[in-house]
């Protein structure tokens, strides 16, 4: 708890330094506090260049952060969140402390010099690096180290966006990818601490100032549902465009990596010259879109422009997040959708801004597939509760569409392209690459559903398993009964307590012979008991048994199925009288 508070405090202070760096570099490169608020203006430092100064700033910025990232921390390149997810899933939460410093400078230089990326990815990586460093210095276990990494991510999000709840759910849904009481408590402590520091520095106001958008007609929910479906597809499309442009940059560039951001900055400068609204994060443009200040055609142009500008920034080696661009794209899509709906149904469509706000959350959910985070973070960023119901509806539909269209999110796709599966075995791991069929054990003799619990307890003790399969009177597989369930039931006395095995049989998650062992082990860890029945590829009758011991045996005996079946069964004379083997 103490370490979680310290990590939260560090993340809060880190967010202050990070935002100060962004503001400083933005004023230095553009002459404005936020050039997106005055697109097309001249730089007061070099007024004779007029708006053409944007051709130069990405090049200068690239010359500064390119060598910095290439020399000191190559993992600081890109949008940051995938690297943190990888550190938690595969590397025991270990992140180099220099990442925090390099990521701060590189991302601030990227955004300040015109890079069209967000700040959430960098602050997540910065906070996570602080948590990892503190955890290793204090000698924490691997599980606690991962938890401190998540605390750093939660604190960074909370302080940067004044969104303490969103920080907690971001850390649990995307970084830890699990929900536990301990994780919730620790991330809440870090998030609250960071938020207090952030509010002391930036004030206690919503990140985006928007008017109320009440939903006045039930018919609007149908429009929000359609928007959610479209936004899910657009979120997936953004992910595809991002990595397609990154592939193109990889294919075109043949020079040293440290020079790539500067040379690529010429292309980014041309985009900024044609569409200066793409300079930096772009929150002023987003707010204007929610106010209905842009025509439909220009909104769609901004949508496409943001996809290209963000993808190009990351493709040339820039450092920054994709969360803010997702919000930007969603706001443009939602505002355009709302304008069309208002033109077709002027009496019932409602305010354009409501669709822009819902579109923000739905596109982020479609790209990241983190619906809880999307709902909470949009509520906290805007302080807008009046459209929480359509927001939830659209986000759930966008998430469902995303899942139908692709197995990966905008974060996990980066890792999968490098051959890394967060749910699969680590590369070169001695255990996990085999299929379940390679470590299959003979199926223990199943218990009949009518067997009394006292007799079942005796068989469970003698079997050597913590669980045994159960069959009904017709011989069909029902599930498994665990020794824990039997023991707990036998200690209870109230009327209605189960008396037979069939009443305690639990269905088990499906594990098949052709599954990768790593996937099956994840299932085994969350299943009741110490083993699972294994099913054939087609069919519902078990053909074997998977246990932790059998999986470990694969390290030395690739085909443990050669174990004699009789070794897995209790002797006939140990069975209770009158019960089948």
C-alpha positions in Angstrom: 0.0 0.0 0.0 2.8 2.4 0.9 4.6 1.6 -2.4 1.4 2.1 -4.4 1.1 5.6 -2.9 4.7 6.3 -3.6 4.3 5.2 -7.2 1.1 7.3 -7.6 3.0 10.3 -6.3 5.8 9.7 -8.7 3.4 9.3 -11.6 1.7 12.5 -10.6 4.9 14.5 -10.5 6.0 12.8 -13.7 2.8 14.0 -15.4 3.5 17.6 -14.3 7.0 17.5 -15.7 5.7 15.8 -18.9 3.0 18.4 -19.6 5.4 21.2 -18.9 7.9 19.8 -21.4 5.2 19.5 -24.0 4.1 23.1 -23.5 7.6 24.3 -23.5 8.6 22.6 -26.7 5.3 23.5 -28.4 5.9 27.2 -27.7 9.5 26.8 -28.8 8.7 25.2 -32.1 5.4 26.9 -33.0 5.3 30.1 -31.0 1.9 29.1 -29.6 0.6 27.4 -26.5 -1.3 25.0 -28.8 -0.9 25.6 -32.5 -4.1 23.5 -33.3 -6.1 26.4 -31.7 -4.7 28.8 -34.3 -4.1 26.6 -37.4 -2.4 28.3 -40.3 -0.9 31.1 -38.2 2.7 32.2 -38.6 5.3 31.4 -35.9 6.1 34.7 -34.1 9.7 33.6 -33.7 10.1 33.4 -37.5 7.2 35.4 -39.0 8.8 35.7 -42.4 8.2 32.0 -42.9 4.4 32.3 -42.5 2.6 29.0 -42.2 5.5 27.2 -44.0 7.4 26.9 -40.7 5.6 23.6 -40.2 7.7 22.1 -42.9 10.8 22.5 -40.8 9.6 21.8 -37.2 9.1 18.0 -37.6 12.6 17.8 -39.1 14.3 19.6 -36.3 12.3 17.7 -33.7 13.3 14.4 -35.4 17.0 15.4 -35.3 16.6 15.8 -31.6 14.6 12.8 -30.5 15.8 10.3 -33.1 19.3 9.9 -31.8 18.0 10.1 -28.2 15.7 7.1 -28.6 18.1 5.1 -30.8 21.0 5.6 -28.4 19.4 5.2 -24.9 16.0 3.5 -25.0 14.7 2.0 -28.3 11.5 0.8 -26.5 10.5 4.5 -26.1 9.7 4.7 -29.8 6.0 4.3 -30.7 2.9 4.5 -28.6 4.2 2.9 -25.4 1.2 0.9 -24.1 2.1 -2.4 -25.9 5.6 -2.3 -24.4 4.1 -2.0 -20.9 1.6 -4.9 -21.6 4.5 -7.0 -22.8 6.6 -6.2 -19.7 3.7 -7.3 -17.5 2.7 -10.4 -19.5 6.2 -11.8 -20.4 9.0 -10.0 -18.6 7.8 -10.1 -14.9 7.1 -6.3 -14.9 10.7 -5.3 -15.6 11.1 -2.0 -17.3 14.3 -0.1 -17.6 14.3 3.1 -15.4 15.9 5.2 -18.3 12.7 4.7 -20.3 10.9 7.2 -18.0 13.5 9.9 -18.9 13.8 9.1 -22.5 10.1 8.7 -23.1 9.4 12.1 -21.4 11.8 14.0 -23.7 11.2 12.1 -26.9 7.4 12.3 -26.6 7.4 16.0 -25.6 9.7 16.7 -28.6 7.5 14.7 -30.9 4.3 16.5 -29.9 5.9 19.9 -29.5 7.4 19.8 -33.0 4.1 18.8 -34.6 3.7 15.1 -34.2 0.0 14.2 -34.3 0.0 11.8 -31.3 -1.4 11.7 -27.8 0.1 11.9 -24.3 -1.6 8.9 -22.7 0.8 6.3 -24.1 3.9 8.1 -22.9 2.6 8.9 -19.5 1.6 5.2 -19.1 5.1 4.1 -20.0 6.6 6.8 -17.8 4.5 5.9 -14.7 5.0 2.1 -15.3 8.8 2.6 -15.5 8.8 4.4 -12.2 6.7 1.6 -10.6 9.0 -1.1 -12.0 12.1 0.7 -10.8 10.7 1.1 -7.3 9.6 -2.5 -7.1 13.0 -3.8 -8.1 14.8 -1.5 -5.7 12.7 -2.8 -2.8 13.1 -6.5 -3.9 9.4 -7.2 -4.5 8.1 -10.5 -5.9 7.3 -10.7 -9.6 3.5 -10.5 -8.9 3.9 -7.4 -6.7 6.2 -5.9 -9.3 3.6 -6.3 -12.0 1.1 -4.7 -9.7 3.3 -1.6 -9.1 3.7 -1.3 -12.9 -0.1 -1.1 -13.2 -0.1 1.4 -10.4 2.2 3.6 -12.3 0.0 3.4 -15.4 -3.1 4.2 -13.3 -1.4 7.1 -11.7 -0.2 8.5 -15.0 -3.6 8.4 -16.6 -5.3 9.8 -13.5 -3.0 12.8 -13.1 -2.8 13.7 -16.8 -6.5 13.6 -17.6 -7.9 14.3 -14.1 -9.6 10.9 -14.4 -8.9 8.8 -11.3 -11.5 6.1 -12.0 -10.4 5.8 -15.6 -6.8 5.3 -14.5 -7.8 2.4 -12.3 -9.8 0.6 -15.0 -7.2 1.4 -17.7 -4.6 -0.4 -15.6 -6.7 -3.4 -14.8 -8.4 -3.8 -18.2 -5.4 -3.2 -20.5 -2.3 -3.6 -18.4 -3.0 -6.3 -15.9 -5.9 -7.7 -17.9 -7.5 -9.1 -14.8 -9.7 -7.8 -12.0 -8.8 -8.7 -8.4 -9.5 -7.0 -5.0 -5.8 -6.5 -4.4 -5.2 -5.0 -7.8 -8.2 -2.7 -7.4 -7.1 -1.5 -4.0 -3.5 -0.8 -5.0 -4.4 1.0 -8.3 -7.0 3.1 -6.5 -4.4 4.2 -4.0 -2.0 5.2 -6.8 -4.7 6.8 -8.8 -6.0 8.9 -6.0 -2.5 10.0 -5.0 -1.7 11.0 -8.5 -5.0 12.8 -9.0 -4.5 14.9 -5.9 -1.1 16.0 -7.2 -2.5 16.6 -10.7 -5.4 18.6 -9.4 -3.1 20.8 -7.3 -1.1 21.6 -10.4 -3.8 21.7 -13.1 -7.0 22.4 -11.2 -10.1 20.3 -10.6 -11.9 20.7 -13.9 -13.1 18.4 -16.6 -10.5 17.9 -19.3 -12.9 18.9 -22.0 -15.5 21.7 -21.4 -18.7 20.8 -23.2 -22.3 21.8 -22.8 -25.1 19.5 -21.7 -26.3 16.9 -24.3 -29.5 15.5 -22.9 -31.2 12.7 -24.9 -34.8 13.9 -25.4 -36.3 11.2 -27.7 -36.2 7.4 -27.5 -35.6 7.2 -31.2 -32.2 8.7 -30.7 -31.0 5.4 -29.2 -31.4 3.7 -32.6 -29.2 6.4 -34.1 -26.6 5.9 -31.3 -26.7 2.1 -31.9 -25.9 2.7 -35.6 -23.1 5.0 -34.7 -21.6 2.4 -32.4 -21.5 -0.2 -35.2 -19.9 2.3 -37.6 -17.4 3.5 -34.9 -16.3 -0.1 -34.2 -15.4 -0.5 -37.9 -13.7 2.8 -38.0 -11.6 1.9 -34.9 -10.5 -1.3 -36.5 -9.8 0.7 -39.7 -7.6 3.1 -37.8 -5.5 0.2 -36.4 -5.1 -1.2 -39.9 -4.1 2.2 -41.4 -1.6 2.8 -38.6 0.3 -0.4 -39.2 0.0 -0.2 -43.0 1.8 3.1 -43.0 4.3 1.9 -40.5 5.1 -1.0 -42.9 5.4 1.4 -45.8 7.9 3.5 -43.8 9.9 0.4 -42.9 9.9 -0.6 -46.5 11.0 2.8 -47.8 13.7 3.6 -45.3 17.2 2.2 -45.8 19.3 4.7 -43.8 20.3 4.7 -40.1 17.4 4.6 -37.6 18.5 7.7 -35.7 18.0 9.8 -38.9 14.7 8.3 -39.9 12.5 10.8 -37.8 14.2 13.8 -39.4 13.8 12.6 -43.0 10.3 11.4 -42.4 9.5 14.7 -40.8 9.5 16.2 -44.3 6.5 14.1 -45.2 4.8 15.0 -41.9 5.5 18.6 -42.5 3.6 18.5 -45.9 0.6 17.0 -44.1 0.7 19.8 -41.5 1.0 22.4 -44.2 -2.1 21.0 -46.0 -4.0 20.4 -42.7 -2.5 22.4 -39.8 -5.3 21.2 -37.5 -3.2 18.0 -37.2 -0.4 19.8 -35.3 0.1 18.1 -31.9 -2.7 16.4 -29.9 -5.5 18.6 -31.3 -7.9 19.0 -28.4 -9.0 22.5 -29.5 -10.1 21.1 -32.9 -11.9 18.3 -31.1 -13.8 20.8 -28.9 -14.9 22.8 -32.0 -16.2 19.7 -33.7 -18.3 18.8 -30.6 -19.7 22.4 -30.8 -20.8 21.8 -34.4 -18.4 24.4 -35.9 -17.3 22.3 -38.9 -19.1 21.2 -42.1 -19.6 17.5 -42.8 -17.0 17.4 -45.6 -14.4 19.1 -43.4 -15.1 16.7 -40.5 -14.5 13.7 -42.7 -11.3 15.3 -44.0 -10.1 15.8 -40.5 -11.0 12.2 -39.7 -8.9 10.9 -42.6 -6.2 13.4 -41.9 -5.8 12.4 -38.3 -5.4 8.7 -39.3 -2.7 9.6 -41.8 -0.9 12.1 -39.6 -0.8 9.9 -36.5 0.2 6.8 -38.5 3.0 8.8 -40.2 4.2 10.2 -36.9 4.6 6.8 -35.4 5.8 5.2 -38.7 8.8 7.6 -39.0 9.9 6.8 -35.4 8.0 9.3 -33.4 7.0 8.8 -29.8 3.4 9.3 -28.6 0.1 7.6 -27.8 -2.9 6.6 -29.9 -5.6 7.2 -27.3 -6.0 10.9 -28.1 -6.0 10.3 -31.8 -8.8 7.7 -31.3 -10.8 10.3 -29.4 -10.2 12.8 -32.2 -11.2 10.4 -34.9 -14.3 9.4 -33.0 -15.3 13.1 -32.4 -15.0 13.8 -36.2 -17.0 10.7 -37.0 -19.7 11.4 -34.4 -20.1 15.0 -35.4 -20.4 14.1 -39.1 -22.9 11.4 -38.2 -24.9 13.7 -36.0 -24.9 16.4 -38.7 -26.3 13.9 -41.2 -28.9 12.6 -38.7 -29.9 16.2 -37.9 -30.4 16.9 -41.6 -32.5 13.8 -42.1 -34.5 14.0 -38.8 -34.3 17.6 -37.6 -37.0 17.2 -35.0 -35.6 14.0 -33.2 -31.9 13.7 -33.9 -30.8 15.9 -31.1 -27.5 17.9 -30.7 -24.6 17.1 -32.9 -22.3 17.3 -29.9 -23.9 14.3 -28.3 -23.0 12.1 -31.3 -19.4 13.5 -31.3 -19.0 12.6 -27.6 -20.4 9.1 -28.1 -18.3 8.7 -31.2 -15.1 9.4 -29.1 -15.8 6.6 -26.7 -17.0 4.2 -29.4 -14.0 4.5 -31.7 -11.6 4.1 -28.7 -13.5 1.0 -27.7 -13.4 -0.3 -31.2 -9.6 0.1 -31.5 -8.6 -0.9 -28.0 -11.5 -3.2 -27.0 -11.6 -1.8 -23.5 -15.3 -1.0 -23.0 -15.2 -0.3 -19.3 -12.3 2.1 -19.6 -14.0 3.8 -22.6 -17.2 4.5 -20.6 -15.5 5.7 -17.5 -12.8 7.8 -19.2 -15.3 9.6 -21.4 -17.5 10.4 -18.4 -14.5 11.8 -16.5 -12.9 13.6 -19.4 -16.1 15.5 -20.1 -18.1 15.4 -16.8 -21.0 14.7 -19.0 -23.4 12.2 -17.4 -26.5 13.1 -19.4 -25.6 10.7 -22.3 -24.2 7.8 -20.2 -26.9 5.4 -21.5 -26.3 6.0 -25.3 -22.5 6.1 -24.6 -22.7 2.6 -23.0 -24.9 1.3 -25.8 -22.6 2.5 -28.6 -19.4 1.4 -26.8 -20.7 -2.2 -26.3 -21.7 -2.4 -29.9 -18.4 -1.0 -31.1 -16.5 -3.5 -29.0 -18.7 -6.4 -30.4 -18.1 -5.2 -34.0 -14.3 -5.0 -33.3 -14.3 -8.5 -32.0 -16.1 -9.8 -35.0 -13.7 -8.1 -37.4 -10.4 -8.9 -35.8 -8.8 -10.8 -33.0 -6.3 -8.1 -32.1 -6.6 -4.6 -30.7 -4.5 -1.5 -31.7 -2.2 -2.4 -28.9 -1.9 -6.2 -29.2 -1.5 -6.1 -33.0 1.9 -4.3 -32.6 3.1 -7.2 -30.5 1.6 -9.9 -32.7 3.4 -8.4 -35.7 6.6 -9.1 -33.8 5.6 -12.7 -33.2 4.5 -12.1 -29.6 1.2 -13.5 -28.3 0.4 -12.2 -24.8 -1.7 -15.3 -24.1 0.7 -17.8 -25.7 4.1 -19.1 -24.6 7.1 -16.9 -24.5 9.4 -17.4 -27.4 12.0 -20.2 -26.8 10.1 -21.2 -23.6 10.8 -24.9 -22.8 7.1 -25.5 -22.0 4.1 -24.3 -23.9 4.7 -24.8 -27.6 3.4 -28.4 -27.7 -0.2 -29.4 -28.2 -2.3 -30.8 -25.4 -2.3 -34.2 -27.1 1.5 -34.4 -26.4 1.0 -34.3 -22.7 -2.4 -36.2 -22.4 -2.8 -38.5 -19.5 -5.3 -41.4 -19.3 -8.7 -40.3 -18.1 -9.3 -41.3 -14.4 -12.3 -43.6 -13.8 -15.3 -41.3 -13.7 -17.7 -41.3 -10.8 -21.4 -42.1 -11.3 -23.7 -39.2 -10.6 -25.7 -41.3 -8.1 -22.6 -42.0 -5.9 -22.9 -40.8 -2.3 -20.5 -38.1 -1.2 -18.9 -40.1 1.6 -18.0 -42.8 -0.9 -16.8 -40.2 -3.4 -14.6 -38.7 -0.8 -12.8 -42.0 -0.3 -12.3 -42.4 -4.0 -11.0 -38.9 -4.4 -8.4 -39.5 -1.6 -7.2 -42.7 -3.2 -7.1 -41.4 -6.8 -4.3 -39.0 -6.3 -6.4 -36.3 -8.1 -8.0 -33.2 -6.7 -10.9 -33.7 -9.0 -12.6 -36.6 -10.9 -14.9 -36.7 -13.9 -18.6 -37.5 -13.4 -21.0 -39.4 -15.7 -24.8 -39.6 -15.6 -26.9 -42.7 -15.6 -26.7 -43.0 -19.4 -22.9 -42.7 -19.4 -22.8 -39.1 -20.7 -20.1 -36.7 -19.3 -21.5 -34.2 -16.8 -18.4 -32.4 -15.6 -16.1 -32.8 -12.6 -16.4 -33.0 -8.9 -13.6 -31.6 -6.8 -12.3 -32.8 -3.4 -12.8 -29.3 -2.0 -16.5 -29.2 -3.0 -17.1 -32.6 -1.4 -15.2 -31.7 1.8 -17.1 -28.4 2.2 -20.5 -30.1 1.6 -19.8 -32.9 4.1 -19.2 -30.3 6.8 -22.6 -28.7 6.2 -25.8 -29.9 7.9 -28.7 -27.7 6.7 -31.6 -29.4 4.9 -31.2 -29.5 1.2 -27.4 -30.0 1.2 -26.3 -32.1 -1.8 -25.9 -35.8 -1.0 -24.7 -37.2 -4.4 -21.9 -36.5 -6.8 -24.2 -35.5 -9.6 -25.5 -32.6 -7.5 -21.9 -31.2 -7.1 -20.7 -31.8 -10.7 -19.4 -28.7 -12.3 -19.1 -28.1 -16.0 -15.6 -27.4 -17.1 -14.1 -25.1 -19.8 -13.5 -26.9 -23.0 -9.9 -28.1 -23.6 -9.2 -30.1 -26.8 -6.4 -32.3 -27.9 -5.3 -29.8 -30.7 -5.1 -26.8 -28.4 -1.6 -25.2 -27.6 -0.5 -26.3 -24.2 0.0 -22.6 -23.1 -3.6 -21.8 -23.9 -4.8 -24.9 -22.0 -2.7 -24.1 -19.0 -4.3 -20.7 -18.7 -7.6 -22.5 -18.7 -6.4 -25.0 -16.1 -5.2 -22.3 -13.8 -8.7 -20.8 -13.5 -10.6 -24.1 -13.4 -11.7 -25.8 -10.2 -9.6 -28.7 -9.0 -6.2 -29.8 -10.2 -7.1 -31.3 -13.6 -9.4 -31.0 -16.6 -10.9 -33.6 -18.9 -9.7 -33.2 -22.5 -12.1 -33.4 -25.4 -11.5 -34.5 -29.0 -11.5 -31.8 -31.7 -15.1 -32.8 -32.4 -17.3 -34.4 -29.8 -18.2 -34.0 -26.1 -16.8 -37.2 -24.6 -13.4 -36.8 -22.9 -10.5 -38.8 -24.2 -7.9 -37.9 -21.6 -6.9 -35.8 -18.7 -4.7 -32.7 -18.3 -3.0 -31.8 -15.0 -0.1 -29.6 -13.9 2.1 -32.6 -13.3 1.4 -33.9 -16.8 2.4 -30.6 -18.3 5.6 -30.5 -16.4 6.4 -34.0 -17.4 6.5 -32.8 -21.0 9.9 -31.2 -20.2 11.5 -34.6 -20.0 9.0 -37.0 -21.5 7.5 -35.7 -24.7 4.8 -38.4 -24.9 3.6 -39.1 -21.3 0.6 -40.8 -22.8 2.7 -44.0 -22.7 2.0 -44.1 -18.9 0.1 -47.3 -18.2 -3.6 -46.5 -17.7 -3.8 -48.8 -14.7 -1.4 -46.5 -12.9 -4.0 -43.7 -13.1 -6.9 -45.8 -11.5 -7.5 -47.0 -8.0 -7.3 -50.8 -7.5 -10.6 -52.7 -7.9 -10.5 -53.8 -4.3 -10.4 -50.2 -3.1 -13.8 -49.4 -4.7 -16.8 -49.2 -2.3 -19.0 -52.3 -2.4 -21.6 -52.2 -5.2 -20.0 -49.3 -7.1 -18.7 -49.6 -10.7 -15.1 -49.2 -11.5 
